Amino acid sequence: SLLILPSITLAQHSLSFDGVNDYVTIPANGVYTVNNQSLTIQTWINTSNSNSLGSIIQGWYGFGFQLYNKANGTLEFVLREPNGNGVGLTGTSQIGDGSWHHVAAVYYGTNVSLFVDGSLESTGSFSSTVTRNTTSDLSLGHSPWSGSEHFSGRLDEVAIWNDALSAMEVAALYNSGNPISASTNYLYYTSSSN
């Protein structure tokens, strides 16, 4: 399954978050569930915030994952273990510089990868089971369970696959320079049936 929000030209239109009370709630749906230990989350992000924690994509209780803009201006992808703890993977690039950046988090088997602007930034492992209840909503721009962690910036082309994209597929999505339909073949990206 694939979710893309919004599917519009980069920088002409995007979701804008003020860092105070803006967010998007997406009703719970089983299509966001990590199946067969495969998941890819990607978005274009533009933020000047590098001094406070901001939740980009939050599916912690419902789907067992979250993507953050950390207080130091880097990216973090966290998966939820059965005991409620999170195992995180942190990027190295400063994404809080006011420029557009393509970010992708990929989980496959026990391997976790974090990409920024088409390049692999960090790798790690997650040897547990992603824990979720599939009834809590997905959120863009804040952490509903914390009452804070509001994201300040813009998001475009948010996409979630229940498939692990390869490094070449991530690079193709970044290098295309234009939004593409992730449900069709393009350059190195080959669409799968899901």
C-alpha positions in Angstrom: 0.0 0.0 0.0 1.1 3.5 -0.7 0.0 6.8 0.8 1.1 10.1 -0.8 0.1 13.5 0.6 0.0 15.9 -1.2 0.8 14.9 -4.7 1.7 18.4 -6.0 4.7 20.2 -7.4 7.5 20.7 -4.9 7.7 24.2 -3.5 4.6 25.5 -5.3 2.3 24.0 -2.7 3.1 22.1 0.5 1.8 21.5 3.9 2.9 24.3 6.2 3.2 23.9 10.0 3.7 26.8 12.4 5.4 24.9 15.2 2.7 25.9 17.7 -0.6 24.1 16.9 -0.7 23.1 13.2 -1.0 19.4 12.4 -2.7 16.9 10.1 -4.5 13.8 11.4 -4.9 10.8 9.2 -7.5 8.3 10.5 -6.1 4.9 11.5 -6.0 2.4 8.7 -4.3 -1.0 8.5 -2.5 0.0 5.3 0.1 1.9 7.5 0.9 -1.3 9.4 4.4 -2.7 9.1 3.9 -6.0 7.5 6.6 -8.6 6.8 9.1 -6.2 8.5 9.1 -3.9 5.5 8.4 -0.1 5.5 9.6 3.0 3.8 8.6 6.5 4.8 9.7 9.5 2.6 8.9 13.2 2.4 10.4 16.5 1.3 11.0 18.7 4.2 11.9 22.4 4.6 12.5 23.8 8.1 14.7 26.5 9.6 14.2 24.9 13.1 17.3 23.4 14.6 16.6 24.1 18.3 13.5 22.2 19.2 12.1 18.7 18.7 9.5 18.5 16.0 7.5 15.4 15.0 7.3 15.1 11.2 5.4 11.8 10.9 4.0 10.2 14.0 2.5 6.8 14.1 3.9 5.7 17.5 1.0 3.9 19.2 -1.0 3.1 16.1 1.8 1.8 13.8 5.0 1.7 15.8 7.1 4.3 14.0 7.9 8.0 14.1 10.1 10.4 12.1 11.5 13.5 14.0 13.4 16.7 13.3 15.6 16.6 16.4 16.5 19.6 18.5 20.0 19.7 17.0 18.6 20.0 13.4 19.2 16.4 12.4 16.7 13.6 11.5 15.7 10.7 13.7 13.6 7.6 12.8 12.3 5.5 15.7 10.7 2.0 15.8 8.6 0.9 18.8 9.4 -2.3 20.7 6.8 -4.5 22.5 7.9 -3.0 25.9 7.1 0.5 24.6 10.7 1.6 24.2 11.9 3.0 21.0 15.0 2.1 19.0 16.2 5.2 17.0 18.5 5.9 14.1 19.9 9.4 13.8 21.1 11.2 10.7 24.1 13.5 10.4 23.0 16.2 8.0 21.6 19.5 9.2 18.1 19.6 7.7 17.1 22.7 9.7 18.8 25.1 7.2 15.7 26.5 5.4 16.3 24.4 2.3 14.3 21.6 0.8 15.6 18.1 1.7 14.4 14.7 0.6 14.3 12.3 3.6 13.6 8.6 3.6 13.6 5.9 6.4 13.7 2.3 5.3 13.1 -0.8 7.5 13.6 -4.3 6.1 14.0 -7.4 8.2 16.3 -6.2 10.9 18.0 -3.5 8.8 17.1 0.2 9.2 18.5 2.9 6.9 18.1 6.7 6.9 18.6 8.7 3.7 18.9 12.5 3.3 18.9 14.0 -0.2 19.3 10.6 -1.8 22.4 9.6 0.1 22.6 6.9 2.8 23.3 8.7 6.2 22.9 6.0 8.8 22.3 2.3 9.2 21.3 0.3 12.2 19.4 -2.8 13.3 16.0 -3.4 14.9 15.8 -7.1 16.0 12.4 -6.8 17.8 8.9 -6.7 16.6 7.3 -3.4 15.6 4.5 -2.9 18.1 1.3 -1.1 17.3 -2.4 -1.1 18.0 -3.6 -0.1 14.5 -6.4 2.0 16.0 -4.5 5.3 16.9 -4.4 7.9 14.1 -1.3 8.8 12.1 -0.2 12.4 12.5 1.9 14.9 10.5 3.4 17.8 12.4 3.0 16.8 16.0 2.9 14.0 18.6 -0.7 13.7 19.8 0.3 11.6 22.8 2.9 14.1 24.1 0.9 17.3 23.6 4.0 18.9 22.2 6.8 18.3 19.6 5.1 20.5 17.1 7.0 20.7 13.8 7.8 24.1 12.3 8.3 24.0 8.6 6.8 22.6 5.4 6.3 19.0 4.1 5.6 17.8 0.6 5.0 14.4 -1.0 4.7 12.4 2.2 4.6 8.8 1.2 4.5 5.5 3.2 5.1 2.1 1.6 4.7 -1.3 3.2 7.7 -2.2 1.2 11.4 -1.5 1.7 12.7 0.7 -1.2 16.3 0.1 -2.3 19.0 2.7 -2.2 18.6 3.2 -6.0 14.8 3.7 -5.7 15.3 6.3 -2.9 18.0 8.0 -5.1 15.6 8.0 -8.1 12.8 9.6 -6.1 15.3 12.3 -4.9 17.0 12.9 -8.2 13.9 13.1 -10.3 13.6 16.8 -9.3 9.9 16.7 -10.0 7.2 14.9 -8.2 6.5 11.5 -9.7 3.7 9.0 -9.3 5.2 6.4 -7.0 2.7 3.9 -8.4 4.4 3.9 -11.8 7.9 3.1 -13.1 10.3 6.0 -13.4 14.1 6.0 -14.0 15.6 3.5 -11.4 12.3 3.4 -9.4 10.2 0.4 -10.3 6.7 0.3 -8.8 5.6 -3.0 -7.2 2.1 -4.2 -6.9 1.8 -2.7 -3.4 
